[in-house]
Amino acid sequence: MAQPKYITDIDKLTNIPAEERAKLKRITDKFVFRVNDYYLGLIDWNDPHDPIRKLVIPNEGELLEYGRWDASDEDTNYVVPGCQHKYKTTALLIVSEVCGAYCRYCFRKRLFRNDVKEAVTDVEPGLAYISAHPEINNVLLTGGDSLILGTPKLRSILLRLRDIDHVKIIRLGSKIPVFNPMRIYEDEALLATIREVSSPDKRVYVMAHVNHPREITEEAVRAFAALHDAGAVVVNQTPILKGINDDPEVLGELLDRLSWAGVTPYYFFVNRPVAGNRDFVLPLAEVYSIVEKAKARTSGLGKRVRLSMSHTSGKIEILAIEGGKAYLKYHQSRDNRYGRFMVLDCPDDAAWFDDLPGNEKYWRKPIKKRIVSSP
């Protein structure tokens, strides 16, 4: 199948009426718009509420006053330009500010703006930092989208990381397996590189971003298979998004189809309170209920998924919400409070950890290191 054509001008989408496109121009003037004709082909243009459409087509709610640009205070995690080190064993390299798809809910929506610079073309400071810190045994290449990088550039970074003996796992954060699967299964150089750097004791993981079961096409399954054959392990993470996958039947189907394709359901996330994301937000109690009903529809393989909030203080797993109480624990912790159990009141409208009365007893605001500037 031919590589898809990318579209960055909303006026080129003639399936959207001209009057509506004119309204959406206000959003694309502020936030980047980028799709391709393959992914557009998954949209039912006769359905104004089509979930695939909502994932990539701008909506006027993006201009509403809501949240913060950096809801998880990532700017406090930078140790050198382009490299974050929040949890002891994991480092993040922000290698791209470009995505194949600019998902409208993205928690790094600040990167869609022209006045923000977090990715770096020179990864040497990050690689030097990782090399000097033997506690770091896994590195996530993210952004943006790590697989939007050209194969020679990506290969160079992967080989450099493989030269660092204590880095056992390399993770590639990407939506490309379902947004442009041909980029994977038609790129023999990419697959050969993964074969070279993914071994039985030092794996490459692809952290896929599949939000809806309709994204799992024949082409996507072929991309998953190509990654598996090259020695990569593929897992999936998605936020629970209002109007997109906030239905137990849809979410249950997603868990099943991922498992059938050999993709591990890894995380369900609570949508972060990021500027421009108001239309995708759901109350915590509703998110928990949807997830539990979805898990009831699938096998134990699908039930491996964890429901979590990626908060400033760590990844907070939602164990249960019942009787007006939220039962939580730190799955990851900035302050080394792994496994700490919390019981907090959960108001009906609470949509984030900070909305739970008494949350402030369990964490402290980090101090900005001033390595990178935020908007």
C-alpha positions in Angstrom: 0.0 0.0 0.0 1.3 3.5 -0.9 2.5 5.8 1.9 -0.3 8.1 2.9 -0.4 11.8 2.0 -0.3 14.2 4.9 -2.6 17.2 5.2 -1.9 20.3 7.3 -4.6 22.7 5.9 -8.1 22.2 7.2 -9.5 23.8 4.0 -8.3 20.7 2.1 -10.9 18.6 4.0 -13.9 19.0 1.7 -15.9 16.5 3.7 -16.3 19.3 6.3 -18.6 22.1 5.1 -16.9 25.4 4.3 -18.7 27.3 7.1 -17.5 24.8 9.7 -13.9 24.8 8.2 -13.9 28.6 8.6 -14.7 28.2 12.3 -12.0 25.5 12.8 -9.4 27.8 11.3 -9.3 29.7 14.6 -8.2 26.5 16.3 -5.6 25.5 13.6 -4.2 29.0 13.8 -3.4 28.3 17.4 -2.7 24.5 17.5 -1.0 22.5 14.7 -3.3 20.4 12.5 -1.9 17.3 10.8 -3.6 14.2 9.5 -3.2 11.8 6.5 -5.5 10.4 4.0 -5.2 6.8 5.3 -6.5 7.8 8.8 -9.1 10.1 7.3 -10.5 7.1 5.5 -11.4 5.5 8.9 -13.9 8.4 9.6 -17.6 8.1 8.9 -18.2 11.6 7.6 -22.0 11.0 7.9 -21.7 10.7 11.6 -21.0 14.1 13.3 -20.1 12.2 16.5 -17.7 9.8 14.8 -15.0 9.0 17.4 -12.2 8.8 14.9 -13.2 12.3 13.7 -13.1 13.6 17.2 -9.6 12.2 17.7 -8.0 14.3 15.0 -10.4 17.0 13.7 -10.2 20.2 15.8 -13.2 21.2 17.9 -14.2 24.6 19.2 -13.9 23.4 22.8 -10.1 23.6 22.4 -10.4 27.4 22.9 -12.3 27.1 26.2 -10.5 28.3 29.3 -9.5 25.1 31.1 -6.6 23.4 32.8 -2.9 24.2 32.4 -0.4 23.7 29.6 1.7 21.4 31.6 -0.7 19.6 34.0 1.9 17.2 35.3 4.7 19.8 35.7 7.0 18.0 33.3 9.1 21.1 33.2 10.3 20.2 36.7 11.6 16.8 35.4 14.2 18.1 33.0 17.8 17.3 34.0 19.4 18.5 30.7 17.7 19.9 27.6 15.5 17.3 26.0 15.8 14.7 28.8 13.5 14.1 31.8 14.3 12.0 34.8 11.3 11.7 37.1 11.4 8.1 38.3 14.7 6.5 39.4 15.0 3.8 36.7 13.4 5.6 33.8 14.6 8.5 31.6 12.6 10.3 28.8 14.2 11.7 25.7 12.0 14.2 23.9 13.2 13.5 20.4 10.4 15.0 18.4 7.9 17.8 18.6 6.2 16.4 15.5 3.5 13.8 15.5 2.1 11.7 12.7 -1.3 12.6 14.1 -1.9 15.6 16.3 -4.5 14.0 18.6 -6.7 16.8 19.9 -6.6 15.5 23.5 -2.8 15.3 23.8 -1.4 16.0 27.2 1.6 17.6 25.6 -0.6 19.9 23.6 1.8 22.7 24.5 4.2 21.2 21.9 1.6 21.9 19.2 2.4 25.6 19.7 5.1 27.5 17.7 6.4 29.2 20.8 7.4 26.0 22.7 10.7 24.2 22.3 11.3 21.0 24.3 12.5 18.5 21.8 16.2 18.9 20.8 18.1 18.0 17.7 21.2 17.4 19.7 20.6 14.4 21.9 24.2 14.3 23.2 23.4 16.0 26.6 20.6 13.5 27.3 22.7 10.5 26.2 25.6 11.7 28.4 23.3 12.1 31.4 21.8 8.6 30.9 25.3 7.1 30.5 26.4 8.7 33.7 23.4 7.4 35.7 23.6 3.6 36.0 20.3 3.5 37.9 18.5 4.3 34.6 17.8 0.9 33.0 15.1 2.0 30.6 14.7 5.0 28.3 11.6 6.2 26.6 11.9 8.0 23.2 8.9 10.3 23.0 7.7 13.7 22.0 5.8 14.2 19.7 6.1 10.7 18.1 9.4 8.8 18.1 8.5 6.9 14.9 8.0 10.1 13.0 11.8 10.4 13.0 13.5 9.3 9.8 15.0 5.8 10.1 18.7 7.0 9.9 18.2 9.4 12.8 16.2 6.9 14.9 18.8 4.2 14.2 21.6 6.5 15.3 19.8 7.2 18.7 19.0 3.5 19.2 22.6 2.4 18.6 23.9 5.0 20.9 21.6 3.8 23.7 22.6 0.2 23.0 26.2 1.2 23.7 25.1 2.1 27.3 25.3 -1.2 29.0 22.9 -0.4 31.9 20.1 0.6 29.5 18.2 -2.7 29.2 14.9 -1.4 27.7 14.3 1.1 25.0 10.7 2.3 24.6 9.3 4.0 21.5 6.2 6.1 22.2 4.1 6.2 19.0 0.7 6.3 17.4 2.2 5.4 14.0 1.2 1.7 14.3 -2.4 2.7 13.8 -2.0 6.1 12.1 0.4 5.2 9.4 1.1 1.4 9.8 2.7 1.3 6.3 5.6 3.4 7.6 6.4 0.4 9.8 5.8 -2.7 7.7 7.2 -1.2 4.5 10.4 0.1 6.1 12.8 -2.8 6.0 15.6 -0.6 7.4 13.5 0.3 10.5 12.6 -3.3 11.1 16.2 -4.4 10.6 17.3 -1.8 13.2 14.8 -3.1 15.7 16.1 -6.6 15.1 19.6 -5.4 15.7 18.9 -3.6 19.0 16.1 -5.8 20.5 17.5 -9.0 22.0 16.2 -11.5 24.5 17.9 -9.7 27.4 17.6 -6.1 26.1 14.2 -5.5 24.5 12.7 -2.7 22.5 9.1 -1.9 23.5 6.7 0.0 21.3 4.3 2.0 23.5 1.3 2.2 21.1 -1.4 4.8 21.4 -4.6 3.0 20.2 -7.7 4.8 21.5 -10.5 3.0 19.7 -11.0 -0.5 18.2 -11.8 0.9 14.7 -8.1 2.0 14.5 -7.1 -1.7 14.6 -7.4 -2.3 10.8 -5.8 -5.1 8.7 -2.9 -2.7 8.1 -2.5 -2.0 11.8 -2.5 -5.7 12.6 0.2 -6.1 9.9 2.3 -3.4 11.5 1.9 -5.0 14.9 3.0 -8.4 13.4 6.0 -6.8 11.7 7.1 -5.3 15.0 6.7 -8.6 16.8 8.6 -10.4 14.1 11.4 -7.9 14.5 11.7 -8.6 18.2 9.8 -5.7 19.6 7.2 -6.0 22.4 4.1 -3.9 21.7 1.9 -2.6 24.5 -0.9 -0.1 24.5 -2.0 2.9 26.5 -4.9 5.3 26.1 -6.8 7.8 28.1 -10.5 7.4 28.6 -12.0 10.1 26.5 -15.5 11.6 26.5 -17.2 11.0 23.2 -14.5 8.6 21.9 -14.1 5.5 24.0 -16.3 6.2 27.1 -18.4 3.2 26.5 -17.9 -0.2 28.2 -18.7 -2.1 25.0 -16.3 0.0 22.9 -13.6 -0.2 25.5 -14.1 -4.0 26.0 -13.8 -4.5 22.3 -10.5 -2.5 22.3 -9.1 -4.8 25.1 -10.1 -7.9 23.1 -8.8 -6.8 19.8 -5.5 -5.7 21.3 -5.1 -9.0 23.0 -6.0 -10.9 19.8 -3.3 -8.9 18.0 -0.7 -9.8 20.7 -0.6 -6.2 22.1 -0.6 -6.0 25.8 -3.2 -3.6 27.3 -0.9 -1.6 29.6 -2.5 1.6 30.9 -5.9 3.3 30.8 -5.2 6.9 31.8 -7.4 9.6 33.3 -7.4 12.5 30.8 -5.1 15.2 32.3 -6.5 18.6 32.9 -4.6 20.2 30.0 -5.5 23.5 28.3 -7.9 22.9 25.4 -9.1 19.4 26.6 -12.3 20.3 28.4 -14.5 18.4 25.9 -12.8 15.1 26.6 -13.0 15.2 30.4 -15.0 12.7 32.5 -15.5 12.5 36.3 -13.3 10.0 38.0 -16.2 7.9 39.3 -17.5 7.6 35.8 -14.1 6.6 34.3 -13.7 3.9 37.0 -17.2 2.5 36.3 -16.7 2.4 32.5 -13.3 0.6 32.9 -14.6 -2.0 35.3 -17.6 -2.7 33.0 -15.3 -3.0 30.0 -13.0 -5.4 31.9 -16.0 -7.6 32.8 -16.4 -8.1 29.0 -12.9 -9.4 28.3 -10.5 -12.2 29.4 -7.8 -12.1 31.9 -5.4 -10.9 29.2 -7.5 -7.8 28.7 -7.8 -7.3 32.5 -4.0 -6.7 32.8 -4.6 -3.0 32.1 -4.2 -0.5 35.0 -6.3 2.6 35.4 -4.0 5.4 36.4 -3.5 9.2 36.7 -0.1 10.5 35.6 0.1 13.2 38.2 2.9 15.6 39.1 3.7 13.4 42.1 3.7 10.1 40.3 1.4 7.5 38.6 -1.6 7.0 40.9 -3.4 3.8 40.3 -7.2 3.9 40.9 -8.0 0.7 42.7 -11.7 1.5 43.3 -14.2 4.3 43.7 -17.1 3.3 45.8 -19.5 4.9 48.3 -18.1 8.4 47.6 -14.5 7.3 48.4 -11.5 6.9 46.1 -9.1 4.1 46.9 -5.7 4.8 45.4 -2.1 3.9 45.6 1.2 5.2 44.1 2.2 2.9 41.3 5.1 5.2 40.5 6.3 7.9 42.8 8.6 11.0 42.3 9.3 11.0 46.1 9.8 7.2 46.5 6.4 6.6 48.0 5.8 3.4 45.9 2.7 1.5 47.0 1.4 4.2 49.4 -2.3 3.6 49.9 -4.7 6.5 50.0 -8.4 6.8 50.8 -9.9 10.1 49.9 -13.4 11.6 49.5 -14.4 11.6 45.8 -17.0 14.3 45.0 -19.2 13.5 42.0 -17.6 16.1 39.8 -14.0 15.3 40.7 -12.0 14.6 37.5 -8.4 14.6 38.8 -6.3 13.8 41.9 -6.2 17.5 42.8 -10.0 17.6 42.9 -10.0 15.1 45.8 -10.3 16.8 49.3 -7.1 16.1 51.3 -4.9 15.1 48.4 -2.3 17.7 49.4 -1.4 15.6 52.4 0.2 13.0 50.2 2.5 15.0 47.9 4.5 18.3 47.6 4.8 20.6 44.6 8.2 20.0 42.9 10.6 22.9 42.3 11.2 23.9 38.8 14.8 23.3 37.7 14.7 25.9 34.9 16.3 23.5 32.4 13.4 24.1 29.9 10.9 27.0 29.8 7.2 26.4 29.6 4.5 28.7 28.1 
